[in-house]
Amino acid sequence: MSDEKKYISFHHSLFAKTYEEQANEQGYTFGDNAELVQQIGFGLMAAHIHGLITEKECDKIFYRFQTKILAKWVKERKDE
């Protein structure tokens, strides 16, 4: 396996595909954590929509969500 860094990106929107679908399209999976990841993301989006967090806070929160949760829980998918 190479030491080359791989980049994976996610769209955060109520209209975007699920995080699992987005990961699958890029050759990754969240496995057993897929539903939890989706629920966390939905909760963050709902908090923003209902004014519980500002736009500036939202940017920081989704950055942290992507780097501390999504990036750590995603695994390369092993197709059977």
C-alpha positions as CSV (number, residue, x, y, z in Angstrom):
1,M,0.0,0.0,0.0
2,S,1.4,3.4,-0.9
3,D,1.9,6.3,1.6
4,E,0.0,8.6,-0.8
5,K,-2.6,10.7,0.8
6,K,-6.2,10.1,-0.3
7,Y,-8.8,12.7,-0.2
8,I,-12.5,12.1,0.3
9,S,-15.1,14.9,0.4
10,F,-18.6,15.1,1.7
11,H,-21.5,17.4,1.0
12,H,-23.4,18.6,4.1
13,S,-27.0,19.3,3.1
14,L,-30.5,17.9,3.7
15,F,-30.7,17.4,-0.1
16,A,-27.3,15.6,-0.4
17,K,-27.0,11.9,-0.6
18,T,-26.4,10.1,2.7
19,Y,-22.8,10.1,4.0
20,E,-22.7,6.4,3.4
21,E,-23.7,6.8,-0.2
22,Q,-21.2,9.5,-0.7
23,A,-18.5,7.4,0.9
24,N,-19.5,4.4,-1.2
25,E,-19.2,6.4,-4.4
26,Q,-15.5,7.1,-3.4
27,G,-14.7,3.6,-2.5
28,Y,-15.2,3.9,1.3
29,T,-17.8,2.9,3.9
30,F,-18.7,3.8,7.5
31,G,-19.8,0.2,8.2
32,D,-21.7,-0.2,11.4
33,N,-21.3,3.6,12.1
34,A,-23.2,4.6,9.0
35,E,-26.5,5.3,10.7
36,L,-24.9,7.2,13.6
37,V,-22.8,9.3,11.3
38,Q,-26.0,10.2,9.4
39,Q,-27.9,11.1,12.6
40,I,-25.1,13.3,13.8
41,G,-24.9,15.2,10.5
42,F,-28.7,15.6,10.4
43,G,-28.7,16.9,14.0
44,L,-26.0,19.5,13.1
45,M,-28.0,20.6,10.0
46,A,-31.2,20.9,12.1
47,A,-29.5,23.0,14.7
48,H,-28.3,25.4,12.0
49,I,-31.7,25.5,10.2
50,H,-33.5,26.3,13.5
51,G,-31.0,29.0,14.4
52,L,-29.3,27.3,17.3
53,I,-25.9,27.8,15.7
54,T,-24.8,30.7,13.5
55,E,-23.4,30.5,10.0
56,K,-19.9,31.1,11.3
57,E,-20.3,28.4,14.0
58,C,-21.8,26.0,11.4
59,D,-18.7,26.2,9.3
60,K,-16.5,25.4,12.2
61,I,-18.7,22.6,13.5
62,F,-18.9,20.9,10.1
63,Y,-15.2,21.3,9.6
64,R,-14.7,19.5,13.0
65,F,-17.4,16.9,12.1
66,Q,-15.6,16.2,8.8
67,T,-12.1,16.0,10.3
68,K,-12.8,14.4,13.7
69,I,-15.7,12.1,12.9
70,L,-16.0,11.4,9.2
71,A,-12.3,11.1,8.5
72,K,-11.7,8.8,11.5
73,W,-14.6,6.5,11.0
74,V,-14.5,6.0,7.2
75,K,-12.8,2.8,6.0
76,E,-11.8,1.6,2.5
77,R,-14.6,-0.6,1.2
78,K,-13.8,-4.2,0.4
79,D,-16.0,-5.3,-2.4
80,E,-17.0,-8.9,-2.2
